[in-house]
Amino acid sequence: MAKRVKYIPNAPLEKGDKVVCIKMEDEYSPVAGGTPGVVKSVSDVMGTKQYYVDWRSGSRLALIDGVDQWRKVVEVDDEESESLTEGFMFFTTKRAILKETKK
């Protein structure tokens, strides 16, 4: 059965989730757009979710909900993808993500 990768914009993340950084608001050492990573832990800091990620670039900066932009990476079977609710999930390509990060 064929698998399809979907990228869910700014979806809530859990430990072990795969993610791609779109834009990080950190003026000193941001993670470059298009960089993939894996969520290592999640915390709530004063009501804001922070997702601590091991980025492929070697960085360990956290994504901050409401500040940074990312895409959760999920693999689904083609049959499952047909039953997903429209409007909540969308499919895109790596090229589209890289194009979006250059904005």
N, C-alpha and C positions, 0 to 999 in steps of 0.2 A: 504494500500500500504506500502511496506517495505521501511524503510529508511536505508541509508548507510552513514557511517561517512568517510569523506576523510580528509587527512592531506596534506596541500599544503606547501611545503618547502619555507620558507622566502618570502611568498606572502605579498604584501602590505596589511596593516591593516587599519581598520576604527574603530571609536568608537563603542563599543558593540560587536566587534568580539571576538570569543573564540580563545585562543591560548595555545600552549604547548611549554614550554621552552626546547630547546635541549642543548644549551651551551651558557653561558653568560660569557663574558670576563670582569669580575670585580673581581680583586684580594682580595678585602676586604669583600664583602658580596654578592657573586653571588647567583642567584636563582638556586636551584638544577635542573639538567636535569630531565625532566618528569613532572615538576610542571605545572599544568594548571592555567589559569588566564583569565581575561576579560579586553579588552582594554578600558581605561577610556578617553583617549584623545591622539591626535596626534599633533606633532609640527615639524617644520622645523628649525633646528639650524645650521646656516651657511651652508646650502645646504644638510644637512643630516637629514633624517627622524628619529624621536624618538617617540616610541610608549609607552605611560605611561600605565602600567598594574597593576591591583589589582590581585596579585598572591594569590592562595589558602593558601600559607604558611604564609600570612600576610604581606609580603614584598610589596613595591610599586615601585620597581626599573623599569626603562625604558629599553626597547629593543632598540638597536641602529642599524639601517640599515647599512649593510656592515661590522659589527663587531660581533654581536650576531647571534645565529642560533635559529630558532623557526619553528613551524608548525602551520598554520592557520587551525582551526577545522571547517569543514562545513558539514552539514547534507544535503543529496540530496535523492530524490526518486530514486529507482532503474532504472526507465525509463529515468530519466534525466541523470544519470551517463553514460548510453550507448551513449548519444549524445555528451558527452564532447570530446574535442579535445585531442587526445593522445599526450603525451610528455609534456603537460602543467600541468596536474594534475596527481597525483598518489595516490593510495590507499595503506594504510599500517595498521598495528595493533599497539595497545599500547605496546605490547611486543617488536616490532621492534623499536619503538621510545625509549623505555628504554634501549635496547641494544645499540642503536646509541649514547645515552648520556654517556655511560660508556667508549666510545673510548677515 
